[in-house]
Amino acid sequence: MDQIPKPPCGLLCEICSLYRAGTDEALRVRVAQDFRIPREKASCPGCRVTEGFCPVIDGQCATFRCAGEGGVAFCSECVNFPCRKLMPCADRASELPQNIKVFSLSLRKNRGDEEWRKEILHVYRLYFKGKMVIGNGPVPGE
């Protein structure tokens, strides 16, 4: 498996359509249409490669810039973690994995890259397709 980028914010690049569009031309065409950007800009190799310049946001990612200015590889290493840039918001929660950042960063920090890698895809599946059971957290959905 290729080395998957590890953004400071804790997101998993390999589930991002922009990242996957780098090796999937049909997806690149759809991403270009969805985000209304030129096809040649409809992919991302990861924010560390692009210095935080994502093709679907204006300018440099503020979270990427902040991590660099703070001298940390991951937001979870910052003295201000968690901060507003990582704060969850229900707006578009079914589409965007923003609410999972703090959990992902904490998992990586406390268990290391190898254990994080083993668990994070399952965590994403529960996040997007699981069902919340009060007292138990998310469980696999239908």
Rosetta constraint file for C-alpha pairs under 8 A:
AtomPair CA 4 CA 13 HARMONIC 6.88 0.50
AtomPair CA 4 CA 14 HARMONIC 6.73 0.50
AtomPair CA 5 CA 12 HARMONIC 7.90 0.50
AtomPair CA 5 CA 13 HARMONIC 6.26 0.50
AtomPair CA 5 CA 45 HARMONIC 7.64 0.50
AtomPair CA 5 CA 46 HARMONIC 5.55 0.50
AtomPair CA 5 CA 47 HARMONIC 7.78 0.50
AtomPair CA 5 CA 48 HARMONIC 7.37 0.50
AtomPair CA 6 CA 10 HARMONIC 7.06 0.50
AtomPair CA 6 CA 11 HARMONIC 7.57 0.50
AtomPair CA 6 CA 12 HARMONIC 7.07 0.50
AtomPair CA 6 CA 13 HARMONIC 7.17 0.50
AtomPair CA 6 CA 46 HARMONIC 7.64 0.50
AtomPair CA 6 CA 48 HARMONIC 7.76 0.50
AtomPair CA 7 CA 11 HARMONIC 6.41 0.50
AtomPair CA 7 CA 12 HARMONIC 7.67 0.50
AtomPair CA 7 CA 13 HARMONIC 7.59 0.50
AtomPair CA 7 CA 46 HARMONIC 7.08 0.50
AtomPair CA 7 CA 47 HARMONIC 6.17 0.50
AtomPair CA 7 CA 48 HARMONIC 6.57 0.50
AtomPair CA 7 CA 64 HARMONIC 7.74 0.50
AtomPair CA 7 CA 74 HARMONIC 7.25 0.50
AtomPair CA 8 CA 63 HARMONIC 7.57 0.50
AtomPair CA 8 CA 64 HARMONIC 6.28 0.50
AtomPair CA 8 CA 67 HARMONIC 6.61 0.50
AtomPair CA 8 CA 73 HARMONIC 5.80 0.50
AtomPair CA 8 CA 74 HARMONIC 4.03 0.50
AtomPair CA 8 CA 75 HARMONIC 5.53 0.50
AtomPair CA 9 CA 63 HARMONIC 6.75 0.50
AtomPair CA 9 CA 64 HARMONIC 7.32 0.50
AtomPair CA 9 CA 74 HARMONIC 6.34 0.50
AtomPair CA 9 CA 75 HARMONIC 5.73 0.50
AtomPair CA 9 CA 86 HARMONIC 7.39 0.50
AtomPair CA 9 CA 101 HARMONIC 6.22 0.50
AtomPair CA 9 CA 105 HARMONIC 7.22 0.50
AtomPair CA 10 CA 74 HARMONIC 7.18 0.50
AtomPair CA 10 CA 75 HARMONIC 7.62 0.50
AtomPair CA 10 CA 101 HARMONIC 5.09 0.50
AtomPair CA 10 CA 102 HARMONIC 7.19 0.50
AtomPair CA 10 CA 104 HARMONIC 5.48 0.50
AtomPair CA 10 CA 105 HARMONIC 5.00 0.50
AtomPair CA 11 CA 97 HARMONIC 7.35 0.50
AtomPair CA 11 CA 98 HARMONIC 7.77 0.50
AtomPair CA 11 CA 100 HARMONIC 7.61 0.50
AtomPair CA 11 CA 101 HARMONIC 5.89 0.50
AtomPair CA 11 CA 104 HARMONIC 7.11 0.50
AtomPair CA 12 CA 16 HARMONIC 7.24 0.50
AtomPair CA 12 CA 120 HARMONIC 7.94 0.50
AtomPair CA 13 CA 19 HARMONIC 6.10 0.50
AtomPair CA 13 CA 46 HARMONIC 6.79 0.50
AtomPair CA 14 CA 19 HARMONIC 6.28 0.50
AtomPair CA 14 CA 20 HARMONIC 6.38 0.50
AtomPair CA 15 CA 19 HARMONIC 7.58 0.50
AtomPair CA 15 CA 20 HARMONIC 7.21 0.50
AtomPair CA 16 CA 20 HARMONIC 6.28 0.50
AtomPair CA 17 CA 21 HARMONIC 5.88 0.50
AtomPair CA 17 CA 27 HARMONIC 7.35 0.50
AtomPair CA 17 CA 31 HARMONIC 7.03 0.50
AtomPair CA 17 CA 43 HARMONIC 7.89 0.50
AtomPair CA 18 CA 22 HARMONIC 7.05 0.50
AtomPair CA 18 CA 28 HARMONIC 7.45 0.50
AtomPair CA 18 CA 31 HARMONIC 6.89 0.50
AtomPair CA 18 CA 42 HARMONIC 6.26 0.50
AtomPair CA 18 CA 43 HARMONIC 4.47 0.50
AtomPair CA 18 CA 44 HARMONIC 5.30 0.50
AtomPair CA 19 CA 43 HARMONIC 5.66 0.50
AtomPair CA 19 CA 44 HARMONIC 4.79 0.50
AtomPair CA 19 CA 45 HARMONIC 5.74 0.50
AtomPair CA 19 CA 46 HARMONIC 6.70 0.50
AtomPair CA 20 CA 24 HARMONIC 6.33 0.50
AtomPair CA 20 CA 27 HARMONIC 7.54 0.50
AtomPair CA 20 CA 43 HARMONIC 7.35 0.50
AtomPair CA 21 CA 25 HARMONIC 6.30 0.50
AtomPair CA 21 CA 26 HARMONIC 7.77 0.50
AtomPair CA 21 CA 27 HARMONIC 5.24 0.50
AtomPair CA 21 CA 28 HARMONIC 4.50 0.50
AtomPair CA 21 CA 31 HARMONIC 7.42 0.50
AtomPair CA 21 CA 42 HARMONIC 6.91 0.50
AtomPair CA 21 CA 43 HARMONIC 5.14 0.50
AtomPair CA 21 CA 44 HARMONIC 7.56 0.50
AtomPair CA 22 CA 28 HARMONIC 7.09 0.50
AtomPair CA 22 CA 42 HARMONIC 7.98 0.50
AtomPair CA 22 CA 43 HARMONIC 5.08 0.50
AtomPair CA 22 CA 44 HARMONIC 6.53 0.50
AtomPair CA 22 CA 45 HARMONIC 6.93 0.50
AtomPair CA 24 CA 28 HARMONIC 6.21 0.50
AtomPair CA 25 CA 29 HARMONIC 6.35 0.50
AtomPair CA 26 CA 30 HARMONIC 6.52 0.50
AtomPair CA 27 CA 31 HARMONIC 6.02 0.50
AtomPair CA 28 CA 32 HARMONIC 6.07 0.50
AtomPair CA 28 CA 39 HARMONIC 6.43 0.50
AtomPair CA 28 CA 42 HARMONIC 5.63 0.50
AtomPair CA 28 CA 43 HARMONIC 6.59 0.50
AtomPair CA 29 CA 33 HARMONIC 6.34 0.50
AtomPair CA 29 CA 39 HARMONIC 5.96 0.50
AtomPair CA 29 CA 42 HARMONIC 7.56 0.50
AtomPair CA 30 CA 34 HARMONIC 6.00 0.50
AtomPair CA 31 CA 35 HARMONIC 5.95 0.50
AtomPair CA 31 CA 36 HARMONIC 7.92 0.50
AtomPair CA 31 CA 39 HARMONIC 7.84 0.50
AtomPair CA 31 CA 42 HARMONIC 5.95 0.50
AtomPair CA 32 CA 36 HARMONIC 5.45 0.50
AtomPair CA 32 CA 37 HARMONIC 4.91 0.50
AtomPair CA 32 CA 38 HARMONIC 5.78 0.50
AtomPair CA 32 CA 39 HARMONIC 5.04 0.50
AtomPair CA 32 CA 41 HARMONIC 7.59 0.50
AtomPair CA 32 CA 42 HARMONIC 5.16 0.50
AtomPair CA 33 CA 37 HARMONIC 6.78 0.50
AtomPair CA 35 CA 56 HARMONIC 6.80 0.50
AtomPair CA 37 CA 41 HARMONIC 6.59 0.50
AtomPair CA 37 CA 42 HARMONIC 6.55 0.50
AtomPair CA 37 CA 55 HARMONIC 7.98 0.50
AtomPair CA 37 CA 56 HARMONIC 7.75 0.50
AtomPair CA 38 CA 42 HARMONIC 6.48 0.50
AtomPair CA 41 CA 55 HARMONIC 6.26 0.50
AtomPair CA 42 CA 55 HARMONIC 6.85 0.50
AtomPair CA 43 CA 55 HARMONIC 7.43 0.50
AtomPair CA 44 CA 50 HARMONIC 7.82 0.50
AtomPair CA 44 CA 54 HARMONIC 6.90 0.50
AtomPair CA 44 CA 55 HARMONIC 7.22 0.50
AtomPair CA 45 CA 49 HARMONIC 6.36 0.50
AtomPair CA 45 CA 50 HARMONIC 7.31 0.50
AtomPair CA 46 CA 50 HARMONIC 6.58 0.50
AtomPair CA 47 CA 51 HARMONIC 5.59 0.50
AtomPair CA 47 CA 52 HARMONIC 4.43 0.50
AtomPair CA 47 CA 53 HARMONIC 6.58 0.50
AtomPair CA 47 CA 54 HARMONIC 6.77 0.50
AtomPair CA 47 CA 64 HARMONIC 7.54 0.50
AtomPair CA 48 CA 52 HARMONIC 6.24 0.50
AtomPair CA 50 CA 54 HARMONIC 7.23 0.50
AtomPair CA 51 CA 60 HARMONIC 7.50 0.50
AtomPair CA 51 CA 64 HARMONIC 7.62 0.50
AtomPair CA 52 CA 60 HARMONIC 5.17 0.50
AtomPair CA 52 CA 61 HARMONIC 5.10 0.50
AtomPair CA 52 CA 64 HARMONIC 5.47 0.50
AtomPair CA 52 CA 65 HARMONIC 7.00 0.50
AtomPair CA 53 CA 57 HARMONIC 7.58 0.50
AtomPair CA 53 CA 59 HARMONIC 6.11 0.50
AtomPair CA 53 CA 60 HARMONIC 4.50 0.50
AtomPair CA 53 CA 61 HARMONIC 6.11 0.50
AtomPair CA 54 CA 58 HARMONIC 7.84 0.50
AtomPair CA 54 CA 59 HARMONIC 7.71 0.50
AtomPair CA 54 CA 60 HARMONIC 6.95 0.50
AtomPair CA 54 CA 61 HARMONIC 6.95 0.50
AtomPair CA 57 CA 61 HARMONIC 7.38 0.50
AtomPair CA 60 CA 64 HARMONIC 7.54 0.50
AtomPair CA 60 CA 65 HARMONIC 7.02 0.50
AtomPair CA 61 CA 65 HARMONIC 6.24 0.50
AtomPair CA 62 CA 66 HARMONIC 5.96 0.50
AtomPair CA 63 CA 67 HARMONIC 6.27 0.50
AtomPair CA 63 CA 85 HARMONIC 6.39 0.50
AtomPair CA 64 CA 68 HARMONIC 6.38 0.50
AtomPair CA 65 CA 69 HARMONIC 6.13 0.50
AtomPair CA 66 CA 70 HARMONIC 6.00 0.50
AtomPair CA 67 CA 71 HARMONIC 6.10 0.50
AtomPair CA 67 CA 72 HARMONIC 5.33 0.50
AtomPair CA 67 CA 73 HARMONIC 6.64 0.50
AtomPair CA 67 CA 74 HARMONIC 6.72 0.50
AtomPair CA 67 CA 75 HARMONIC 6.09 0.50
AtomPair CA 67 CA 78 HARMONIC 7.66 0.50
AtomPair CA 68 CA 72 HARMONIC 6.20 0.50
AtomPair CA 68 CA 73 HARMONIC 7.44 0.50
AtomPair CA 70 CA 78 HARMONIC 6.94 0.50
AtomPair CA 72 CA 77 HARMONIC 5.96 0.50
AtomPair CA 72 CA 78 HARMONIC 6.36 0.50
AtomPair CA 73 CA 77 HARMONIC 7.23 0.50
AtomPair CA 74 CA 78 HARMONIC 7.48 0.50
AtomPair CA 74 CA 105 HARMONIC 7.38 0.50
AtomPair CA 75 CA 81 HARMONIC 6.33 0.50
AtomPair CA 75 CA 82 HARMONIC 7.57 0.50
AtomPair CA 75 CA 105 HARMONIC 7.23 0.50
AtomPair CA 76 CA 81 HARMONIC 5.60 0.50
AtomPair CA 76 CA 82 HARMONIC 7.06 0.50
AtomPair CA 76 CA 102 HARMONIC 7.76 0.50
AtomPair CA 76 CA 105 HARMONIC 5.66 0.50
AtomPair CA 76 CA 106 HARMONIC 6.55 0.50
AtomPair CA 76 CA 109 HARMONIC 6.82 0.50
AtomPair CA 77 CA 81 HARMONIC 7.16 0.50
AtomPair CA 77 CA 109 HARMONIC 7.94 0.50
AtomPair CA 82 CA 86 HARMONIC 6.40 0.50
AtomPair CA 82 CA 87 HARMONIC 7.47 0.50
AtomPair CA 82 CA 102 HARMONIC 6.88 0.50
AtomPair CA 83 CA 87 HARMONIC 6.48 0.50
AtomPair CA 86 CA 98 HARMONIC 7.24 0.50
AtomPair CA 86 CA 99 HARMONIC 7.65 0.50
AtomPair CA 86 CA 101 HARMONIC 6.39 0.50
AtomPair CA 86 CA 102 HARMONIC 6.55 0.50
AtomPair CA 87 CA 98 HARMONIC 7.94 0.50
AtomPair CA 87 CA 99 HARMONIC 7.05 0.50
AtomPair CA 87 CA 102 HARMONIC 7.96 0.50
AtomPair CA 88 CA 98 HARMONIC 6.19 0.50
AtomPair CA 88 CA 99 HARMONIC 4.41 0.50
AtomPair CA 88 CA 100 HARMONIC 7.80 0.50
AtomPair CA 89 CA 93 HARMONIC 6.99 0.50
AtomPair CA 89 CA 98 HARMONIC 7.55 0.50
AtomPair CA 89 CA 99 HARMONIC 6.70 0.50
AtomPair CA 92 CA 96 HARMONIC 6.01 0.50
AtomPair CA 93 CA 97 HARMONIC 6.65 0.50
AtomPair CA 93 CA 98 HARMONIC 7.18 0.50
AtomPair CA 93 CA 99 HARMONIC 7.14 0.50
AtomPair CA 94 CA 128 HARMONIC 6.59 0.50
AtomPair CA 97 CA 101 HARMONIC 7.31 0.50
AtomPair CA 100 CA 104 HARMONIC 6.07 0.50
AtomPair CA 100 CA 124 HARMONIC 7.87 0.50
AtomPair CA 100 CA 127 HARMONIC 7.59 0.50
AtomPair CA 101 CA 105 HARMONIC 6.07 0.50
AtomPair CA 102 CA 106 HARMONIC 6.02 0.50
AtomPair CA 103 CA 107 HARMONIC 6.04 0.50
AtomPair CA 104 CA 108 HARMONIC 6.23 0.50
AtomPair CA 104 CA 116 HARMONIC 7.72 0.50
AtomPair CA 104 CA 120 HARMONIC 7.04 0.50
AtomPair CA 105 CA 109 HARMONIC 6.04 0.50
AtomPair CA 106 CA 110 HARMONIC 5.95 0.50
AtomPair CA 107 CA 111 HARMONIC 5.79 0.50
AtomPair CA 107 CA 112 HARMONIC 7.44 0.50
AtomPair CA 107 CA 116 HARMONIC 5.96 0.50
AtomPair CA 108 CA 112 HARMONIC 4.87 0.50
AtomPair CA 108 CA 113 HARMONIC 5.58 0.50
AtomPair CA 108 CA 115 HARMONIC 7.48 0.50
AtomPair CA 108 CA 116 HARMONIC 5.02 0.50
AtomPair CA 109 CA 113 HARMONIC 7.95 0.50
AtomPair CA 111 CA 115 HARMONIC 5.77 0.50
AtomPair CA 111 CA 116 HARMONIC 6.41 0.50
AtomPair CA 112 CA 116 HARMONIC 6.02 0.50
AtomPair CA 113 CA 117 HARMONIC 5.94 0.50
AtomPair CA 114 CA 118 HARMONIC 6.41 0.50
AtomPair CA 115 CA 119 HARMONIC 6.33 0.50
AtomPair CA 116 CA 120 HARMONIC 5.72 0.50
AtomPair CA 117 CA 121 HARMONIC 7.48 0.50
AtomPair CA 119 CA 123 HARMONIC 6.31 0.50
AtomPair CA 120 CA 124 HARMONIC 6.20 0.50
AtomPair CA 121 CA 125 HARMONIC 6.29 0.50
AtomPair CA 122 CA 126 HARMONIC 6.27 0.50
AtomPair CA 123 CA 127 HARMONIC 6.08 0.50
AtomPair CA 124 CA 128 HARMONIC 6.18 0.50
AtomPair CA 125 CA 129 HARMONIC 5.54 0.50
AtomPair CA 125 CA 130 HARMONIC 6.69 0.50
AtomPair CA 125 CA 140 HARMONIC 7.86 0.50
AtomPair CA 126 CA 130 HARMONIC 4.08 0.50
AtomPair CA 126 CA 131 HARMONIC 7.37 0.50
AtomPair CA 126 CA 138 HARMONIC 6.09 0.50
AtomPair CA 126 CA 139 HARMONIC 6.45 0.50
AtomPair CA 126 CA 140 HARMONIC 5.87 0.50
AtomPair CA 126 CA 141 HARMONIC 7.56 0.50
AtomPair CA 127 CA 138 HARMONIC 7.35 0.50
AtomPair CA 129 CA 140 HARMONIC 6.85 0.50
AtomPair CA 129 CA 141 HARMONIC 5.60 0.50
AtomPair CA 129 CA 142 HARMONIC 7.75 0.50
AtomPair CA 130 CA 138 HARMONIC 5.54 0.50
AtomPair CA 130 CA 139 HARMONIC 5.25 0.50
AtomPair CA 130 CA 140 HARMONIC 4.43 0.50
AtomPair CA 130 CA 141 HARMONIC 4.24 0.50
AtomPair CA 130 CA 142 HARMONIC 7.76 0.50
AtomPair CA 131 CA 138 HARMONIC 5.17 0.50
AtomPair CA 131 CA 139 HARMONIC 5.36 0.50
AtomPair CA 131 CA 140 HARMONIC 6.23 0.50
AtomPair CA 131 CA 141 HARMONIC 5.16 0.50
AtomPair CA 132 CA 136 HARMONIC 7.60 0.50
AtomPair CA 132 CA 137 HARMONIC 5.41 0.50
AtomPair CA 132 CA 138 HARMONIC 4.17 0.50
AtomPair CA 132 CA 139 HARMONIC 6.32 0.50
AtomPair CA 133 CA 137 HARMONIC 5.29 0.50
AtomPair CA 133 CA 138 HARMONIC 5.85 0.50
AtomPair CA 133 CA 139 HARMONIC 6.88 0.50
